[in-house]
């Protein structure tokens, strides 16, 4: 906040950074309200409704990856791995506590927090060796991490009987274990994944599912933008722009980037929990390297500059293939043309200057209006 004095009247005005933050918050709220009204008045088709929660999941995943790729300037291909961790932890918790925790809201909230925290812990552990690497080496290691996580979850067996929980990473070990047949329950069943995620905690059947997801996105955006505007966030961006200069000024580059990396892993885990609770059956097939690359495409084509541009890019690129499904063989051709057009627009100097002029014009008009009112 800063003070400006016009005709003897003191008035508080927002800084450019604060205006940018509040504009992004307003965009999230506006999208949530507009879509909810559109759905509430019965104008939305079933296919449109089915896209709402998955779109929110990918928006949150793209925003989390932007902390690493856009803010930190590092190339990470392990976002699907963190989503997988969050999805499995959150879904397993919901299945195990389906009867012991009566409140759906409490159970789902704990699942979100638990999935995010566990993913954040893994982000910290993998970040210790990984963040000492740079460029292509970091991308390769994070890609390998994502595939390791997928393989581990795909071979994980978690069962229980009256004697307690049983965990195994091999089907032979599970077959050799003597279970009590009367009380045996399978929670995670290897390649078959997690079956029977309770519909009471399944946000797909909740009419407020989209609002819940948008609320989570709003919280994530508030946390991320305040982090970027903080001392720690500025240190991360300084290291991104010039690592040697940042270190010379006393910035602990590894610690700063670790903070962004862990935060990115946390919100990727939360996105995984939202993804898992949109289905009754969960397996690892959707958490491969193609998923990580898809999220990276959303971030790169969003410009990696502002959170709202990443959100808009993700919404367009995720919804567009479904919107063009009626065109059959022409669908992917049009999608490819849109990808190329967005990339050219993001890298066009002339278009960037035009956007800056328009923004400056609107900012000048707002200042003149405020001055006249004062």
C-alpha positions in Angstrom: 0.0 0.0 0.0 1.2 3.6 -0.6 -0.2 7.0 0.1 -0.9 9.6 -2.4 -2.1 13.2 -1.7 -4.5 14.9 -4.1 -6.0 18.3 -3.3 -5.1 17.9 0.4 -6.9 14.5 0.7 -4.9 11.5 1.7 -5.9 8.3 0.0 -4.5 4.8 0.1 -3.9 3.1 -3.3 -2.7 -0.4 -4.1 0.7 -1.1 -5.5 1.0 -2.7 -8.9 1.9 -6.1 -7.4 -1.1 -6.0 -5.1 -3.4 -5.0 -7.9 -2.1 -8.0 -9.9 -2.7 -10.3 -7.0 -6.3 -9.1 -6.5 -7.0 -9.3 -10.2 -6.0 -13.0 -10.1 -8.2 -13.6 -7.1 -11.1 -11.9 -8.7 -10.6 -14.0 -11.9 -10.9 -17.2 -9.9 -14.0 -16.0 -8.1 -15.6 -14.8 -11.3 -15.0 -18.1 -13.1 -16.5 -20.0 -10.1 -19.6 -17.8 -9.9 -20.2 -17.7 -13.6 -19.9 -21.5 -14.1 -21.9 -22.3 -11.0 -24.8 -20.0 -12.2 -24.6 -21.6 -15.7 -24.9 -25.1 -14.2 -27.5 -24.1 -11.6 -29.9 -22.7 -14.2 -29.8 -26.0 -16.1 -28.0 -24.7 -19.2 -25.1 -27.1 -18.9 -24.9 -30.5 -20.6 -23.7 -33.6 -18.9 -20.5 -33.6 -20.8 -19.8 -30.0 -19.7 -20.5 -30.9 -16.1 -18.2 -33.9 -16.4 -15.3 -31.6 -17.4 -15.6 -29.3 -14.4 -13.7 -31.2 -11.7 -11.0 -32.6 -14.1 -10.3 -29.1 -15.4 -9.9 -27.8 -11.8 -7.5 -30.7 -11.1 -5.3 -29.8 -14.1 -5.5 -26.1 -13.3 -4.2 -26.8 -9.8 -1.5 -29.1 -11.1 -0.3 -26.5 -13.7 -0.2 -23.8 -11.1 1.9 -26.0 -8.8 4.3 -26.8 -11.6 4.6 -23.1 -12.5 6.3 -22.6 -9.1 9.1 -24.8 -10.3 9.2 -24.0 -14.0 8.1 -20.4 -14.1 9.2 -19.0 -10.8 12.3 -21.1 -10.0 13.3 -21.5 -13.6 13.9 -25.3 -13.3 12.6 -28.0 -15.6 10.7 -30.7 -13.7 8.9 -33.7 -15.2 7.9 -35.4 -12.0 4.6 -33.6 -11.3 2.5 -36.8 -12.1 4.5 -38.6 -9.5 3.5 -36.1 -6.8 -0.1 -36.3 -8.0 0.1 -40.1 -7.8 1.3 -39.9 -4.2 -1.5 -37.5 -3.2 -4.1 -39.6 -5.0 -3.1 -42.9 -3.4 -2.7 -41.4 0.1 -6.0 -39.5 0.0 -8.0 -42.3 -1.6 -6.6 -44.9 0.8 -7.4 -42.7 3.8 -11.0 -42.3 2.6 -11.5 -46.0 2.0 -10.0 -47.0 5.5 -12.0 -44.3 7.4 -15.2 -44.6 5.4 -17.0 -46.0 8.5 -15.0 -44.6 11.4 -15.4 -40.9 10.3 -19.1 -40.2 9.8 -18.7 -36.6 8.4 -18.0 -36.6 4.7 -16.6 -33.0 4.9 -14.2 -33.8 7.7 -13.0 -37.0 6.0 -12.4 -35.3 2.7 -10.7 -32.3 4.2 -8.3 -34.6 6.1 -7.7 -36.6 2.9 -6.7 -33.4 1.1 -4.3 -32.2 3.8 -2.8 -35.7 4.3 -2.3 -36.2 0.5 -0.7 -32.8 0.2 1.6 -33.2 3.2 2.8 -36.6 2.2 3.5 -35.4 -1.3 5.3 -32.4 0.2 7.5 -34.7 2.3 8.5 -36.7 -0.8 9.1 -33.4 -2.5 11.6 -32.5 0.3 13.3 -35.8 0.2 13.7 -35.9 -3.6 14.6 -32.2 -3.6 17.7 -32.7 -1.5 19.7 -34.4 -4.2 17.7 -33.2 -7.3 18.0 -29.4 -6.7 21.7 -29.6 -6.8 21.3 -30.5 -10.5 20.4 -28.1 -13.3 18.7 -28.1 -16.7 18.3 -31.4 -18.5 19.8 -33.4 -15.6 17.1 -32.2 -13.2 14.4 -33.0 -15.8 15.7 -36.5 -16.3 16.0 -37.2 -12.5 12.5 -35.9 -11.8 11.1 -37.9 -14.7 12.7 -41.0 -13.3 11.3 -40.2 -9.9 7.8 -40.0 -11.3 8.1 -43.4 -13.0 9.5 -45.0 -9.8 6.5 -43.7 -7.8 4.1 -45.0 -10.4 5.8 -48.4 -10.4 5.8 -48.6 -6.6 2.1 -47.7 -6.3 1.3 -50.1 -9.1 2.9 -52.9 -7.1 1.6 -51.9 -3.7 -0.7 -54.2 -1.7 -2.4 -53.0 1.5 -4.7 -55.3 3.3 -6.1 -55.7 6.8 -7.6 -58.4 9.0 -8.2 -58.8 12.7 -4.4 -59.1 13.2 -3.8 -55.6 11.7 -2.5 -54.1 8.5 -0.4 -55.9 6.0 1.8 -54.1 3.4 3.7 -55.8 0.5 5.3 -54.8 -2.8 5.0 -58.2 -4.3 1.9 -60.3 -5.1 3.8 -63.5 -4.0 4.4 -62.0 -0.6 0.7 -61.2 -0.2 -0.3 -64.7 -1.4 2.1 -66.3 1.1 0.6 -64.3 4.0 -1.9 -66.1 6.2 -5.0 -63.8 6.4 -8.1 -64.3 8.5 -10.6 -64.9 5.7 -13.6 -63.7 7.8 -12.1 -60.2 8.5 -9.8 -59.7 5.5 -10.2 -56.4 3.6 -8.2 -55.3 0.6 -7.5 -51.5 0.4 -4.8 -51.3 -2.3 -4.6 -54.2 -4.7 -1.5 -53.8 -6.9 -2.1 -53.1 -10.5 -5.9 -53.1 -9.9 -5.4 -50.1 -7.7 -8.0 -48.9 -5.1 -11.5 -50.1 -5.6 -14.6 -48.9 -3.9 -13.7 -45.3 -3.0 -16.8 -44.4 -0.9 -19.3 -42.4 -2.9 -20.1 -40.4 0.2 -16.6 -38.9 -0.1 -16.7 -38.9 -3.9 -17.0 -35.3 -4.9 -18.3 -36.3 -8.3 -21.7 -36.9 -6.8 -21.7 -33.6 -4.9 -23.5 -30.8 -6.6 -21.0 -28.4 -5.0 -18.0 -30.3 -6.3 -16.9 -27.5 -8.6 -17.3 -24.9 -5.9 -15.1 -27.0 -3.6 -12.4 -27.4 -6.2 -12.5 -23.7 -7.0 -12.2 -22.9 -3.3 -9.1 -25.1 -3.2 -7.7 -23.3 -6.2 -8.3 -19.9 -4.7 -6.5 -20.9 -1.5 -3.6 -22.3 -3.6 -3.4 -19.1 -5.6 -3.4 -16.9 -2.5 -0.6 -18.9 -0.9 1.5 -19.0 -4.1 1.2 -15.4 -5.0 2.0 -14.3 -1.5 5.0 -16.6 -1.5 6.2 -15.1 -4.9 5.8 -11.6 -3.5 7.6 -12.5 -0.2 11.3 -12.2 0.5 11.8 -15.9 -0.1 10.0 -15.7 -3.4 12.1 -12.8 -4.6 15.2 -14.8 -3.6 13.9 -17.7 -5.8 13.4 -15.4 -8.8 16.8 -13.7 -8.2 18.4 -17.1 -8.4 16.5 -17.9 -11.5 17.6 -14.8 -13.3 21.3 -14.9 -12.2 22.4 -17.7 -9.8 25.9 -16.4 -9.4 24.8 -12.9 -8.6 22.2 -14.2 -6.1 24.8 -16.3 -4.3 27.1 -13.3 -4.2 24.4 -11.3 -2.5 24.0 -14.0 0.2 21.0 -15.8 -1.1 20.9 -19.5 -0.2 19.8 -20.7 -3.6 19.3 -24.4 -2.7 17.1 -23.5 0.3 15.0 -21.0 -1.6 14.4 -23.4 -4.5 13.7 -26.2 -2.0 10.8 -24.1 -0.5 9.3 -23.6 -4.0 9.8 -27.3 -4.9 8.1 -28.5 -1.7 5.2 -26.1 -2.1 4.8 -27.3 -5.7 4.8 -31.0 -4.6 2.2 -30.2 -1.8 -0.3 -28.6 -4.2 0.3 -31.4 -6.8 -0.6 -33.9 -4.1 -3.8 -31.9 -3.4 -4.6 -32.0 -7.1 -4.1 -35.8 -6.9 -6.5 -36.1 -4.0 -9.2 -34.2 -6.0 -8.5 -36.4 -9.0 -8.8 -39.6 -7.0 -12.1 -38.6 -5.4 -13.7 -38.0 -8.8 -13.6 -41.7 -9.5 -14.7 -44.9 -7.8 -11.6 -46.8 -9.0 -8.1 -45.5 -9.0 -4.9 -47.0 -10.6 -1.6 -45.7 -11.8 -2.4 -45.7 -15.5 -3.0 -41.9 -15.6 0.1 -40.9 -13.7 2.8 -41.7 -16.3 5.3 -39.3 -17.9 2.7 -38.3 -20.5 0.7 -36.7 -17.7 3.8 -34.7 -16.6 4.5 -33.5 -20.1 0.8 -32.5 -20.6 0.9 -30.4 -17.5 4.2 -28.9 -18.6 2.6 -28.0 -22.0 -0.1 -26.1 -20.1 2.5 -24.1 -18.2 4.7 -23.3 -21.1 1.9 -22.2 -23.4 0.5 -20.1 -20.6 3.7 -18.0 -20.8 5.1 -18.9 -17.3 4.7 -15.3 -16.4 1.5 -14.9 -14.4 -0.7 -17.4 -12.6 -3.9 -16.3 -14.4 -2.3 -16.8 -17.8 -1.4 -20.4 -16.8 -5.0 -20.9 -15.6 -6.5 -19.6 -18.8 -4.1 -21.7 -20.9 -4.9 -24.8 -19.0 -8.7 -24.3 -19.3 -8.5 -23.7 -23.0 -6.1 -26.6 -23.8 -7.9 -29.1 -21.6 -11.5 -28.3 -22.7 -10.8 -27.7 -26.4 -10.3 -31.4 -27.4 -13.6 -32.3 -25.7 -15.3 -29.3 -27.3 -14.1 -30.4 -30.7 -15.0 -34.1 -30.3 -17.9 -33.8 -32.8 -15.4 -32.9 -35.6 -13.9 -36.4 -35.5 -10.8 -36.6 -37.6 -10.3 -32.8 -37.7 -10.3 -32.5 -33.9 -6.6 -33.1 -33.2 -5.6 -31.1 -36.3 -7.4 -28.0 -35.0 -6.0 -28.7 -31.5 -2.4 -28.7 -33.0 -3.0 -25.5 -34.9 -4.2 -23.8 -31.6 -1.1 -25.0 -29.8 1.1 -23.6 -32.5 -0.8 -20.3 -32.5 -0.6 -19.9 -28.8 3.1 -20.5 -28.8 3.6 -17.9 -31.6 1.5 -15.4 -29.7 3.3 -15.9 -26.4 6.7 -15.3 -28.2 5.6 -12.4 -30.4 7.3 -9.1 -29.4 4.7 -7.1 -31.3 1.8 -8.7 -29.4 3.5 -8.3 -26.1 4.0 -4.6 -26.7 0.4 -4.2 -27.8 -0.8 -5.9 -24.5 1.5 -3.6 -22.5 0.1 -0.5 -24.2 -3.4 -1.6 -23.5 -2.6 -2.3 -19.9 -0.9 1.1 -19.5 -3.8 2.8 -21.1 -6.3 1.2 -18.7 -4.0 1.9 -15.7 -3.7 5.6 -16.7 -7.5 5.9 -17.2 -8.0 4.4 -13.7 -5.5 6.8 -12.1 -7.2 9.8 -13.8 -10.6 8.6 -12.6 -9.3 8.2 -9.0 -7.7 11.7 -9.2 -10.9 13.3 -10.5 -12.9 11.6 -7.7 -10.5 12.9 -5.1 
